[in-house]
Amino acid sequence: MEIYLVGGAVRDQLLGLPVKEKDWVVIGETPESMVKQGFRPVGKDFPVFLHPQSREEYALARTERKTAPGYKGFTVHAAPDVSLDQDLIRRDLTINAMAMTPEGRLIDPYGGRPDLEKRIFRHISPAFAEDPVRILRVARFAARYRHLGFTLAEETRVLMQAMVTAGEVDHLVPERVWAELFKALNEKSPSAFFDTLKACTALDKIFPEISCLFGVPQPEKHHPEIDTGIHVMLCLDQAALLSPSPEVRFAALVHDLGKGVSPKENWPHHYDHETKGLAILEKMCARLRVPNAFKTLALQVMQYHTHCHRAFELRASTLTDMLSALGAFKPANKLTEFLLACEADAKGRTGFENAPYPQAGLLSGAAKAAAAVDTSAIVNGELKGQQIGEAIRRLRIKAVSEFIN
């Protein structure tokens, strides 16, 4: 059997990065011959098999032909006469179109290695333009490898922009957009995902709520970077430094969506942006099928981040009510994640990257003090219904007041 290691495993091996999963391409075989040798078929749209021992994926060499718009409009041809070069040329970027023999000999028909050394994302052929998911994939690679100095080849950026103009991205389904965004949120430099989409004009089509923040000014006193879009990208990268949680990173990304609808006559001020953004965020989450855990935290951060920043100015009763609204008194709560997203917002400003954020300590301590209150006498007493809740609230306010004083 003629087999080659392909794709990301070759790329990451050459970069000296850990290889998470290995994909193999098989030349000169048929589905029947693979099954005979003990491989288990798993591919729905084209012939992919699991190795009987290693469980790694082995795909028959194949070619693809565009037959309809969007990323599913392809006819796949897999046959023993498909060569390795034919299989590799249908891939997206030169750095993903290298192969390696089991003995470690590199096969690089399309210049992947020189591009890897120059740290360039470059498309292999005009067929790149046939699949709109490739725009998202390139943006995600930017999020993964920006720290290594990778940049997008200008001819690839131009081609991606032409795909946007031709309406190819209009065929992207929400589940696929979310899947790529989720992966990008887990990468080292998630803001590079959005920078890449913006550079090829895809951001406005795929994430209009974020696109419209660019060019919206904020007061320079609090935001030396001025531009809201730039601020949000700084927040996202701060969130990536503070927490590995994609929920925290998503909340930092979307916390200021309300600033996108502030009337221009009020600029650079954004009155009530914390509440004006809630409906926008709800719609965005519905459109992209965002999981509830992401949406819940993002809504909380959007609504209460300004309260959090002003924690030292708030009355004990306001602090207690905010902590209650955040669910901070429940055993399973997301207060830590909420505070991390707020800290990312505070640090996502030019010159404030290393500023301390004591508000997190204050709110954490206040929540612990209020949660430790003994409510048994109230619960087991003679009070009924709302009176019980109000009595517990008063006890918690007293505990918070004693803590902050």
N, C-alpha and C positions, 0 to 999 in steps of 0.2 A: 504494500500500500504506500503510495507517494503522499506524504503528509508534510505540512509546513505550519509553524507557529505564525500567527498573523495579528495585525491590529495593535490594540493598546498594550498587549504584553511585550511586543517587540519595542514599541516606542518607549515605554517606561523602563524596560531593561537597559536601553541605550542611554537613557537619562540618569540611570543609577537609582531609580525609584523602586520601591517594593512593587512586585507584580501581584495584583489581587486575584485575577482570574485569567486563565489561558484559553484562547480560542484557536482551533486548528482548522485548516482547510485541507480537503482531500481531493486529489486529482486522479481521474481515470477510473472512478468507481461508480456503481449504481446503487439506488436504495436497497435493491435486493441483495447485492453483494455485501453491503454494510450489515444488514440484518443477519445474514449468514455467519458473519464473523463475530456476532454477539452484541453489536451496537443496538441501542434502543432508540427508535425514532421519536422525536419530540417536536419537530418543526411543523407548524400549521401551514404557513405560506410557502416555505421552501424546505428542502431536505436537510434537517439538522438532527444529529444523533448524539446520544450520551455514551461515552466510553464505558465498557462493562466494569472496569476496575476504578479508574480515576474519576469517573463521572464528569470529566471535562467535555466541552462541546466540540464536536467535529461536524463541519458543514461541507457538503459537496460543493466544488467550485461551480460558480454560476454567473450568468450575465443577467442584466435587467433591461427592460425596454419600457419607456414611458407610454402609457396608453390613456391616461385621464388626469385631470388636475389633482393637486393635493399629494399627500405622502403615501397614500395607499394605491394610487393609480399606476401600478407597475405590473408587467408580465415578467415572470421569472423563468429563466431557462437553465436547468441544471442537467448536465450530461457528461459522459466520460471524455468527450472531446473538448471541453472547456479548459483552456490553459490557465496557469497561475497568473500570468500577466493580465489576461482578460478578467479574471476574478478581482484582481487588485485595482484595476482602473475604475471599477464602478464605486469604489469607496470615496469618502468625502475629501480628506486632506492628504497631502503627500506624506505627512508624518504618520498617518494611519494606514499607509499602503505599502508597508515594508513586510517582508516575510523572512522567516529564519528556518533553516533545516534543523532537525532534532540534534544535529552535531554542533549547531551554533553558527553556521555560515549564513551571512546576510544576503538577501536578494532584494534589490532596491531599484526597480525599473523606472520610477518616476521622481527620483531626486529627494526622497524623504530624509535621508541622513544629512545632506547639506542644509536643508531647511531646519532640521532639528538643531544642528550646530549653530545656525544663524538665529534660532529662536523665532521662526516665522510660521504662521498658519497660512497655508496656501492651498487652494483647491487644485485637484488633479486635472479635471477636464470640464468642458462646458456642461456635462451631464450633472454637475453639482446643482445646477439651477432647477433640476427636475423635482427636488425634494425639499419642501419648506422647513422640515424639521432640522435640516442641516444648519439653518440660520441659528436656531436655538442651541444646537450642539456646539457650534463654533463659539458662541457666546459663553457656553458652560465651560469649554476648554480654556477660554480666557480667564474665567473665575478660578480655575484649577491651577493654571500655570503662570499667571501674571507675575508672581513673586520670583519666577525664574527668568523674567525679562522677555516673555513672548509678546509679539505684536502681530497684527493682522496685515497680510500683504494687501497693498492698495488695490490690485486687480481683483482680489477676492472681495474686498469691501464694495467695490463698484458693482460686481456681479450680484452680491447680496442685495444691494440697493435696487438693482434692476428687477430682482425677484419680487421685492416689495411693491415696486411700481406696477409690475405685471399682475399683481393681485394674488400671487402664490400663497402669501401668509394668511390670506383670508380663509384658506382651506384647513388651517390648523385647528384641531379639535381641543376643547378645554382640558380634557384629561391629559393630553400630551404636553400642553403648555405647562400645566401644574407639575407634571412629572419632571420636566426639565428645570423648572424654577426650584422645585424641592431639592434636586441634586445640586443646583448652583448655590442654594442657601447653605449647603453643607460643605462647600469648598472654602479654600483659604482666603480668597479675595472676591466675595460675592458681588461687590459693586462693579467689577469688570464685566459681569454678565450684562448689566444694564448699560454700561458705557459702550459695549460692542453693539448692542441692539440700537442704541441711539445713533451711533456712527453710521449705520446703514439705513436709518429712518424707519426701522421696524418697531422701535419702542412705542411710537404713537399708535400703531395698529394693534400691538399685542398687549401693551400695558398703558392705555391712554391716561389712566388716573395718575400714573407716576410721571409720564412724559410731560403732562401739563404743569408740573411743579417747576420745571426748568424755566428760568427767566422771570420767576416770581420773586420780588425782593422781600427781604425781612429787615427789621431795624439793625443797623450796623453795630450799635452799642452791644447788643446781645449776640448778634450773628456777624462776626467780621467777614465770613465768607459770602454774606448777603443773599446769594441765590438759594432758593429753597431746595431745588433739585440737587445742588451740590451738597447742601446740608444733609439731605436724606442719604446720599451716597456715603458721606462721612460717618453718619450714624450707623449705617449698615456694616461698615468695616470695623467700627468700634465694637458693635455687638459681636462680630466674629472674633475679635480679640478677647472679649469678656466672657463669652459663653459658646460652647459647642452646640447649644440647642437651636435647631432650625426655627422653632416657635418664637424664641426670643429675637432671632434675626429678622423674621417676617414682621413681628410687631414693630421693630425699629424702622423697617422699610416703609411701613404704611402709616405710621403714627401721625403724620402731618398732611394727610390727603385733603383735609378741610381747607388748607391754605390755597389749594388749587381753584377754589370757588369764591375766594374773597373778592369783593368788588374792587376794581382798579382804583376807584377814587379814595379808598381807605389805605391803599399800599403806602408804606411797607408794613402797616399793621394788619392783623388778622383776628378780628374780634370773633369770639365764639368758635374758632376753628376746631376746637376739641369736640364740639357737638355737631357742627356742620358736616364733619367728615364721616360721621357714623353711618348715614344712609349710603354714602358712596362706597364705604368699606363693605357693607352688607351686600351691595350689588356686585362688587368685584369678587367677593368670596363665593357668591351664588354662581356667577358666570364661570369661574375657574374651578368650581367644585372643591373649594378649599376645605380640608378637614376641620371639624368643629373645634378641636384643641387649639389650632392655629387662630381661628376666627375669634374665639372667646378671649384669649390673651390679647390679641390685637385690638379688639374693641375696648378692653379695660385700659390698655396703655394709651390709646387715643383719647379716651374720655378723661383720664385722671393724671396724665403726665405733668400737666402744669401744676396741679395740686401737689404732686409729689415734689416737684422742684421747690415749691414754696412751703414745704413741710414745717420749717422753723417759724413761719409766720402764722400758721393756722391755729385756731382754738382747739382745745382738747376734744370738744364735741364734733367739730368738722373732721378732725383726724380719725376719730372713732367711727363716724358714719362712712368715711371713705374706706377704711379697713374692712368694715362690715360689707360694703358693696363689692369689695374685691374678694370676699369669701375668706378673708385672712383668719377668721376664728374657727374655720372648719379644719378637722385634722388633715385632710388632703387638700392643700391649697397651692396656688401658684404665685404667692407673694414674692418669693426669691426671683422668679423669672420676670415678674412685673418690674421689680426694682432694677434688675440688670438692664432691661430695655430702656427704662428711664435714665439710667446712668449712661447708656450708649447715646441717648439723645443729648444729654448735658455735655458729653465729651466729643460729640460729633460736630464740633464747631472749631474753626481755625484758631489755634492758640490755646484751646481748652482741653487738648487731648490728654494731658497728664494732671488735670485739676482733680482734687479729691471730691468725693460725692458723699458727704456726711449724712445727707437725707436718708440714704439707705439704712444706715445704722439706727437713726432715730425711728423710722417706721418699723423696722424689724423689732426693736426693743419695745415700742408701744404695742405692737401686735402681741408680743409674748406676754406683756403685763396684762393686757385686756383679756387674753385667752385663759390666763391663769386664775381669773376671778372665780370664786366658788358661788355657783348659781343654785345650788341644791335647795337652800332655804326658800328661794323665790319659786322655783319649779314645784316644790312640794307644799307651798303655802296656800293661801286662800285666794290669791289673785287669779283672774281668768283672762283668756284670750290675749288681746293686745296689751293688757296691763302687764302681763308677764314679760313680753318683749321690751316694753318701755322701762320696766324696773331693771332688767338685765343691762339695757343700754346705759342707764344712769350709773350702774356699778362699773361698767367698762370705762365710761367717760372719767369717772373718779380715778380709776387705776391708771389711765393714760395721763391724766392731769398730774398725778403724783410722780409718774415716770419722767415726764418732760420737765418737771420743776425740780 
